Amino acid sequence: MLTEEERELCAGDAAGTAGRLAAKEAVFKLFGSAGAPLPWRSIEILRAPGGRPLLRLTGRAARLAEEAGLGPVDISISHDGGWAVAVAAALATPHTPPALTAVPTPPLAPPPDRGEAP
């Protein structure tokens, strides 16, 4: 579930591992790909200078993020007392559905004359 670099970052740190897994799931949920398998190793939670979580997307995760129109993703991870939680937020471009082709409809026929006065 973790890349080699992630395993090195949290060697022996169960809370760090749990936080990374929670962050991966939070990022995956931004993709809107419910029911699809989570691409664990193509979502990497690394460490930026100062210790802040840093996201790197590769492969399938990068494609899913692009398809979802996601911009930069920010992550927050917290862990305490055996629990870990993570939140991911991103800016997204509005999804524009493909243009629909108009199908001409035949003109309506006038109603039948029933001999009634207008």
Wavefront OBJ file of the C-alpha trace (Angstrom):
o trace
v 0.000 0.000 0.000
v 2.995 2.294 0.578
v 5.751 3.168 -1.864
v 9.375 2.543 -0.952
v 9.871 6.230 -0.148
v 6.800 6.249 2.120
v 8.000 3.110 3.939
v 11.335 4.801 4.612
v 9.578 7.936 5.937
v 7.491 6.041 8.464
v 9.697 3.068 9.337
v 8.515 1.869 12.741
v 5.986 4.724 13.061
v 2.524 3.113 13.165
v 0.782 6.494 13.560
v 2.612 7.878 10.522
v 1.622 4.835 8.489
v -2.027 5.089 9.559
v -2.067 8.802 8.745
v -0.669 8.191 5.267
v -3.250 5.491 4.551
v -6.045 7.797 5.744
v -4.680 10.585 3.515
v -4.543 8.285 0.488
v -8.189 7.388 0.984
v -9.158 11.053 1.442
v -7.372 11.976 -1.809
v -9.004 9.069 -3.655
v -12.456 10.272 -2.610
v -11.774 13.585 -4.366
v -11.579 11.684 -7.661
v -15.265 10.713 -7.477
v -14.443 7.143 -8.523
v -16.734 5.284 -6.152
v -16.569 1.533 -6.605
v -13.164 1.620 -8.342
v -10.119 0.123 -6.646
v -7.960 2.618 -4.813
v -4.598 3.055 -6.583
v -2.596 2.879 -3.331
v 0.934 3.243 -4.699
v 0.159 5.944 -7.259
v -0.981 8.257 -4.428
v 2.098 9.136 -2.394
v 2.069 11.087 0.840
v 5.563 12.435 1.321
v 7.018 15.108 3.577
v 7.627 18.708 2.497
v 10.253 20.870 4.199
v 9.001 21.587 7.708
v 7.139 18.261 7.896
v 3.964 19.255 6.061
v 2.323 16.430 4.044
v 3.205 16.576 0.357
v 1.120 14.785 -2.277
v 2.586 13.177 -5.393
v 0.240 11.556 -7.907
v 1.496 9.211 -10.598
v -0.003 6.698 -13.007
v -3.669 5.897 -12.555
v -4.148 8.374 -9.687
v -2.798 11.226 -11.835
v -5.219 10.264 -14.636
v -8.178 10.099 -12.230
v -7.307 13.530 -10.809
v -7.086 14.981 -14.314
v -10.413 13.405 -15.334
v -12.008 14.884 -12.197
v -10.642 18.328 -13.106
v -8.718 18.639 -9.847
v -6.218 21.396 -9.272
v -3.764 21.524 -6.391
v -4.647 19.210 -3.499
v -3.979 20.121 0.128
v -3.840 17.476 2.856
v -4.108 17.582 6.638
v -3.241 14.535 8.742
v -3.779 14.125 12.494
v -3.135 11.146 14.739
v -3.475 10.642 18.465
v -4.104 7.748 20.817
v -4.111 5.057 18.143
v -6.432 6.954 15.791
v -5.573 8.669 12.517
v -7.647 10.993 10.387
v -6.930 12.886 7.193
v -8.693 15.467 5.075
v -7.956 16.324 1.448
v -9.291 19.370 -0.360
v -8.790 20.540 -3.935
v -9.861 23.208 -6.328
v -11.722 21.749 -9.266
v -12.634 23.050 -12.663
v -16.335 22.758 -13.391
v -17.122 19.613 -15.343
v -18.701 20.384 -18.687
v -20.739 17.488 -20.024
v -20.328 16.691 -23.711
v -22.507 18.785 -26.007
v -25.800 17.157 -26.829
v -26.781 16.843 -30.463
v -30.209 18.273 -31.075
v -32.555 15.892 -32.826
v -35.176 17.726 -34.886
v -38.706 16.933 -33.872
v -41.486 16.893 -36.443
v -43.921 19.808 -36.280
v -47.067 19.182 -34.294
v -50.157 18.415 -36.327
v -53.092 20.765 -35.766
v -55.758 19.308 -33.501
v -58.590 17.537 -35.313
v -61.622 19.687 -36.113
v -64.452 18.376 -34.011
v -66.998 20.867 -35.191
v -66.855 22.849 -31.957
v -67.050 26.604 -31.924
v -63.906 28.421 -30.800
l 1 2 3 4 5 6 7 8 9 10 11 12 13 14 15 16 17 18 19 20 21 22 23 24 25 26 27 28 29 30 31 32 33 34 35 36 37 38 39 40 41 42 43 44 45 46 47 48 49 50 51 52 53 54 55 56 57 58 59 60 61 62 63 64 65 66 67 68 69 70 71 72 73 74 75 76 77 78 79 80 81 82 83 84 85 86 87 88 89 90 91 92 93 94 95 96 97 98 99 100 101 102 103 104 105 106 107 108 109 110 111 112 113 114 115 116 117 118
